[in-house]
Amino acid sequence: MKNLRFAIIGCGRIGERHAKLLGSSLINNASLIAVCDINEEKSKKFGELYNVPCFTDLHKMMENEEIDVVSVLTPSGLHSSHVIELSKYSCDIVVEKPMALKYLDAKKMIKKCSENKSRLFVVKQNRFNKPILKLREAIDKNFFGKIILATIRVRWARDQKYYNQNEWRGTWKYDGGVISNQASHHVDMLDWMVGDVQSLNAKINKTLVNIEAEDTAICNLKFKNGALGIIEATNCARPQNLEGSISILGENGAVVVSGMSMNKLETWTFSDQGLNLEMNELYNENPPDVYGYGHKMYYEHVVDCILNNKNSFLSGEHGSRSVKLINAIYESAMNSREVYLDDLNYEIKLGN
């Protein structure tokens, strides 16, 4: 079977995880052959660590026609421009979350990748958490019956030192706040589990850190299937992270997946006793950080889809749904109004 040759753009904090998986033979049929960062010191560090060529210009790197897939791990506000530029080389592309800050940019990315025959995959590693996969199975098999209420809670700690590590963090142009960055995986999970949102009402606040965007947000949602939803997200938990969770309540039962990154099956209870589980370690992972364990399974999925020409549930179209939802949350919060998701006639600070 062919070995897919990966390159990485962005040698920062999250780049370390991607580089380790690809550059240390941890993913079957995948290898790392180049790295790139505008910061020469960071690029050189990754290059030396994994014994691959390092670059500060992505176009110079792409002169190597052996590159099959590029992982875009740059600041969020640069994802769209980097993906669009890379699509011209007709390579397949992995892009970290969120795929873009603006929904219209996400649609442009999808269009350009389609035109240039580049497959686009969005990083959603928490979809591979064992309790999350079990929850998705319950959704697919209609264990809940009618869904009544779905809630996500992100209670993490990000102090001023965290934001001071890079100038782009917490800015409207390149990052946004807790909703667009830290909670984006959880917003995606809410959308993936429950479905289309009809309307929402949100509030955001900046309280404990000196950044442009918000560190705390709340949002009420009405789904098209009649369910209600709640988003609670903050980077102001002190002195440490508390939880990253999702709970779903339906007419026939309830499930809560808690832990630091939706990695612990806390509650699984259904009226039909035959559907209940023995709660054991299989559904209680303990990752060392909020990133969880899912990146390895994520890359295995990407490699399998490319080599075997399979469809992915992590395509650009799937990834754009949470971007649309996040944009609507900011529109609601900034203009103090209920926003309907079918209405895209608005412009927000995020990405500008």
C-alpha positions as CSV (number, residue, x, y, z in Angstrom):
1,M,0.0,0.0,0.0
2,K,1.2,3.5,-0.8
3,N,2.9,5.6,1.8
4,L,1.4,9.0,2.1
5,R,4.0,11.8,2.4
6,F,2.9,14.6,4.7
7,A,4.2,18.1,5.1
8,I,3.3,20.5,8.0
9,I,2.8,24.2,7.9
10,G,2.8,25.7,11.4
11,C,5.4,24.6,13.9
12,G,3.7,25.8,17.1
13,R,2.0,24.2,20.1
14,I,-0.5,22.0,18.2
15,G,2.1,21.4,15.5
16,E,4.1,19.4,18.0
17,R,1.4,16.8,18.3
18,H,0.9,16.4,14.6
19,A,4.6,16.3,13.9
20,K,5.2,13.6,16.5
21,L,2.5,11.4,15.0
22,L,3.6,11.8,11.4
23,G,7.4,12.0,12.1
24,S,7.7,9.1,14.5
25,S,6.1,6.3,12.4
26,L,3.0,6.3,14.7
27,I,0.6,6.4,11.7
28,N,0.7,3.4,9.3
29,N,1.3,4.3,5.7
30,A,2.1,7.9,6.5
31,S,5.4,9.8,6.9
32,L,6.6,13.4,7.5
33,I,8.9,14.7,4.7
34,A,8.9,18.5,5.2
35,V,8.0,21.3,7.7
36,C,7.4,25.0,7.3
37,D,7.0,28.0,9.5
38,I,7.6,31.7,9.0
39,N,9.6,31.6,12.2
40,E,12.9,30.1,11.0
41,E,13.9,29.0,14.5
42,K,10.7,27.0,15.0
43,S,10.9,25.4,11.5
44,K,14.5,24.5,12.0
45,K,13.7,22.9,15.4
46,F,11.1,20.6,13.9
47,G,13.3,19.8,10.9
48,E,16.2,18.7,13.1
49,L,13.9,16.8,15.4
50,Y,12.4,14.7,12.6
51,N,15.3,14.8,10.2
52,V,13.3,16.5,7.4
53,P,13.8,19.6,5.3
54,C,12.6,22.9,6.9
55,F,11.2,25.9,5.1
56,T,10.0,29.4,5.9
57,D,8.0,29.8,2.6
58,L,5.2,27.4,1.8
59,H,5.7,27.8,-2.0
60,K,9.3,26.8,-1.7
61,M,8.3,23.7,0.2
62,M,5.7,22.8,-2.4
63,E,8.3,22.7,-5.1
64,N,8.8,19.1,-3.8
65,E,6.3,17.3,-5.9
66,E,6.5,14.2,-3.7
67,I,4.3,15.9,-1.0
68,D,0.9,14.1,-1.0
69,V,-0.8,15.8,2.0
70,V,-0.2,19.1,3.8
71,S,-1.4,19.7,7.4
72,V,-2.2,23.4,8.0
73,L,-1.6,24.1,11.7
74,T,-1.1,27.9,11.5
75,P,-3.1,30.5,13.5
76,S,-6.9,30.2,12.8
77,G,-7.1,33.4,10.9
78,L,-4.7,32.1,8.3
79,H,-6.3,28.8,7.7
80,S,-8.4,29.9,4.8
81,S,-5.7,31.7,2.9
82,H,-3.2,28.8,3.4
83,V,-5.7,26.2,2.3
84,I,-6.6,28.1,-0.8
85,E,-3.0,28.7,-1.7
86,L,-2.1,25.0,-1.2
87,S,-5.1,23.7,-3.2
88,K,-3.4,25.1,-6.3
89,Y,-0.9,22.3,-6.0
90,S,-3.7,19.7,-6.0
91,C,-2.5,18.1,-2.8
92,D,-4.8,16.8,-0.2
93,I,-5.1,19.0,2.9
94,V,-5.7,18.6,6.6
95,V,-6.6,21.8,8.4
96,E,-6.8,22.3,12.2
97,K,-10.0,23.6,13.8
98,P,-11.6,25.9,13.2
99,M,-11.2,25.4,9.5
100,A,-11.8,29.2,9.1
101,L,-12.9,32.1,11.2
102,K,-15.6,33.3,8.8
103,Y,-18.2,31.0,7.2
104,L,-17.9,32.6,3.8
105,D,-14.2,31.9,3.9
106,A,-14.9,28.2,4.7
107,K,-17.2,28.0,1.7
108,K,-14.4,29.5,-0.5
109,M,-12.0,26.9,0.8
110,I,-14.4,24.1,-0.1
111,K,-15.0,25.6,-3.6
112,K,-11.3,26.0,-4.4
113,C,-10.4,22.5,-3.1
114,S,-13.1,21.0,-5.2
115,E,-12.0,22.9,-8.3
116,N,-8.3,21.8,-7.8
117,K,-9.2,18.2,-6.9
118,S,-7.8,18.6,-3.4
119,R,-9.5,16.6,-0.6
120,L,-10.0,18.7,2.5
121,F,-10.2,17.2,6.0
122,V,-10.9,19.2,9.1
123,V,-9.4,18.2,12.4
124,K,-12.1,17.0,14.8
125,Q,-10.2,14.5,16.9
126,N,-12.7,14.3,19.8
127,R,-15.1,12.6,17.4
128,F,-13.0,9.5,17.9
129,N,-13.2,9.5,21.7
130,K,-14.7,6.1,22.8
131,P,-17.6,7.6,24.8
132,I,-18.3,10.0,22.0
133,L,-18.5,7.2,19.4
134,K,-20.8,5.4,21.8
135,L,-23.0,8.5,22.1
136,R,-23.1,8.8,18.3
137,E,-24.2,5.2,18.1
138,A,-27.1,6.0,20.5
139,I,-28.1,8.9,18.2
140,D,-27.9,6.8,15.1
141,K,-30.0,4.0,16.6
142,N,-32.5,6.5,18.0
143,F,-32.1,5.3,21.6
144,F,-33.2,8.8,22.9
145,G,-36.4,9.0,20.9
146,K,-37.2,12.7,20.8
147,I,-34.3,14.8,22.0
148,I,-35.3,17.4,24.6
149,L,-32.2,19.2,25.7
150,A,-28.5,19.2,24.8
151,T,-25.8,21.1,26.7
152,I,-22.1,21.6,26.3
153,R,-19.8,23.0,29.0
154,V,-16.3,24.2,28.6
155,R,-14.7,25.3,31.8
156,W,-11.0,25.7,31.0
157,A,-8.2,27.9,32.4
158,R,-6.3,30.2,30.0
159,D,-4.5,33.0,31.9
160,Q,-2.7,36.0,30.6
161,K,0.6,34.1,30.2
162,Y,-1.1,31.8,27.7
163,Y,-2.3,34.7,25.6
164,N,1.1,36.4,25.8
165,Q,2.9,33.5,24.2
166,N,1.8,34.6,20.7
167,E,0.6,38.0,19.5
168,W,-2.2,36.5,17.5
169,R,-4.0,34.8,20.4
170,G,-7.2,36.4,21.5
171,T,-7.3,38.8,18.5
172,W,-10.4,39.1,16.3
173,K,-8.3,38.9,13.1
174,Y,-6.5,35.6,13.8
175,D,-8.2,33.8,16.7
176,G,-11.3,35.1,18.4
177,G,-12.1,34.0,21.9
178,V,-13.3,31.0,23.8
179,I,-16.1,30.2,21.4
180,S,-14.1,30.2,18.2
181,N,-11.0,28.6,19.7
182,Q,-11.3,26.4,22.8
183,A,-15.0,25.6,22.5
184,S,-15.1,25.0,18.8
185,H,-14.8,21.2,19.2
186,H,-17.7,21.2,21.6
187,V,-19.8,23.4,19.3
188,D,-19.1,20.9,16.5
189,M,-20.1,18.1,18.8
190,L,-23.4,19.7,19.6
191,D,-24.1,20.2,15.9
192,W,-23.0,16.6,15.0
193,M,-25.2,15.0,17.7
194,V,-28.4,17.1,17.5
195,G,-28.4,18.5,14.0
196,D,-29.4,21.8,12.4
197,V,-29.9,24.9,14.6
198,Q,-32.9,27.0,13.8
199,S,-32.0,30.1,15.9
200,L,-29.9,31.2,18.9
201,N,-29.4,33.9,21.4
202,A,-25.9,34.6,22.9
203,K,-24.0,36.8,25.2
204,I,-20.2,37.1,25.5
205,N,-17.9,38.8,28.1
206,K,-14.3,39.6,28.7
207,T,-13.4,39.4,32.3
208,L,-10.1,38.1,33.5
209,V,-7.6,38.5,30.6
210,N,-6.5,41.4,28.4
211,I,-7.4,40.3,24.9
212,E,-9.6,41.7,22.1
213,A,-12.2,38.9,22.1
214,E,-14.2,37.1,24.8
215,D,-13.1,34.8,27.6
216,T,-16.6,33.8,28.6
217,A,-19.8,33.0,26.6
218,I,-23.3,31.6,27.0
219,C,-25.8,30.7,24.3
220,N,-29.4,29.3,24.1
221,L,-30.3,27.4,21.0
222,K,-33.4,26.1,19.3
223,F,-32.8,23.2,16.9
224,K,-35.0,22.5,13.9
225,N,-36.0,19.1,15.4
226,G,-37.6,21.0,18.3
227,A,-34.8,20.4,20.9
228,L,-33.3,23.1,23.0
229,G,-29.6,23.6,23.6
230,I,-27.2,25.4,25.9
231,I,-23.6,26.4,25.4
232,E,-21.6,27.5,28.4
233,A,-17.9,28.3,27.7
234,T,-15.2,30.0,29.6
235,N,-11.4,30.2,29.9
236,C,-11.8,31.7,33.4
237,A,-11.8,28.5,35.4
238,R,-9.2,29.1,38.1
239,P,-6.7,27.8,39.0
240,Q,-7.0,24.9,36.5
241,N,-9.2,23.3,33.8
242,L,-12.4,21.8,35.2
243,E,-14.3,20.1,32.4
244,G,-15.2,19.8,28.7
245,S,-18.5,18.0,28.5
246,I,-21.7,17.3,26.5
247,S,-25.0,16.0,27.8
248,I,-28.1,14.9,25.9
249,L,-31.5,14.3,27.4
250,G,-34.3,12.6,25.5
251,E,-37.7,11.1,26.1
252,N,-36.2,7.7,26.6
253,G,-33.0,8.4,28.5
254,A,-29.9,10.6,29.1
255,V,-26.2,10.5,28.4
256,V,-23.4,12.7,29.9
257,V,-19.9,12.6,28.5
258,S,-17.6,14.6,30.7
259,G,-13.9,14.6,31.5
260,M,-11.5,17.3,30.4
261,S,-12.1,16.8,26.7
262,M,-15.4,14.8,26.4
263,N,-13.5,11.6,27.2
264,K,-15.4,10.1,30.2
265,L,-18.8,8.4,30.1
266,E,-20.3,9.8,33.2
267,T,-24.0,8.9,32.7
268,W,-25.7,6.4,30.4
269,T,-29.3,5.6,31.4
270,F,-32.2,4.5,29.2
271,S,-35.7,3.3,30.1
272,D,-35.1,0.2,28.1
273,Q,-32.8,-1.7,30.4
274,G,-31.4,-3.7,27.4
275,L,-29.8,-0.6,26.2
276,N,-27.8,0.2,29.3
277,L,-24.1,-0.4,29.7
278,E,-21.7,-1.6,32.3
279,M,-19.7,1.5,33.0
280,N,-16.1,0.5,32.8
281,E,-12.6,1.8,31.8
282,L,-13.4,1.3,28.2
283,Y,-15.4,4.5,28.3
284,N,-13.2,6.4,30.7
285,E,-10.0,7.6,28.9
286,N,-7.6,9.8,30.8
287,P,-5.7,12.0,28.4
288,P,-2.7,14.0,29.6
289,D,-4.2,17.3,28.3
290,V,-7.3,18.8,26.7
291,Y,-6.3,17.6,23.3
292,G,-7.3,14.1,24.2
293,Y,-6.1,11.0,22.3
294,G,-8.0,11.3,19.1
295,H,-5.4,12.7,16.8
296,K,-3.9,9.3,16.1
297,M,-7.3,7.8,15.1
298,Y,-8.0,11.0,13.2
299,Y,-4.9,10.6,11.0
300,E,-5.6,6.9,10.5
301,H,-9.1,7.9,9.2
302,V,-7.6,10.4,6.8
303,V,-5.0,8.0,5.5
304,D,-7.7,5.3,5.0
305,C,-10.1,7.7,3.2
306,I,-7.3,8.9,0.8
307,L,-5.8,5.5,0.0
308,N,-9.1,3.7,-0.3
309,N,-11.1,6.6,-1.8
310,K,-13.6,6.6,1.0
311,N,-16.0,9.4,2.0
312,S,-15.2,11.2,5.3
313,F,-17.4,12.6,8.0
314,L,-14.7,15.2,8.5
315,S,-14.8,16.9,5.1
316,G,-14.8,20.6,4.6
317,E,-18.6,20.6,4.3
318,H,-18.8,19.0,7.7
319,G,-16.3,21.4,9.2
320,S,-18.1,24.5,7.8
321,R,-21.2,23.7,9.8
322,S,-19.6,24.6,13.2
323,V,-18.0,27.7,11.6
324,K,-21.5,28.9,10.6
325,L,-22.8,28.3,14.1
326,I,-19.9,30.1,15.7
327,N,-20.4,33.1,13.4
328,A,-24.1,33.2,14.3
329,I,-23.2,33.2,18.0
330,Y,-20.9,36.2,17.6
331,E,-23.6,38.0,15.5
332,S,-26.1,37.5,18.2
333,A,-23.9,38.5,21.1
334,M,-22.5,41.7,19.3
335,N,-26.0,42.9,18.2
336,S,-28.0,41.6,21.2
337,R,-30.5,39.8,18.9
338,E,-31.9,36.4,18.1
339,V,-30.1,35.1,15.0
340,Y,-31.7,32.6,12.6
341,L,-29.1,30.3,11.0
342,D,-30.6,30.5,7.5
343,D,-29.8,34.3,7.6
344,L,-26.2,34.9,6.6
345,N,-26.5,38.7,5.9
346,Y,-24.2,39.8,8.6
347,E,-20.6,40.9,9.2
348,I,-18.8,40.2,12.4
349,K,-15.5,41.3,14.0
350,L,-14.2,37.7,13.8
351,G,-11.7,37.3,11.0
352,N,-11.4,41.1,10.4
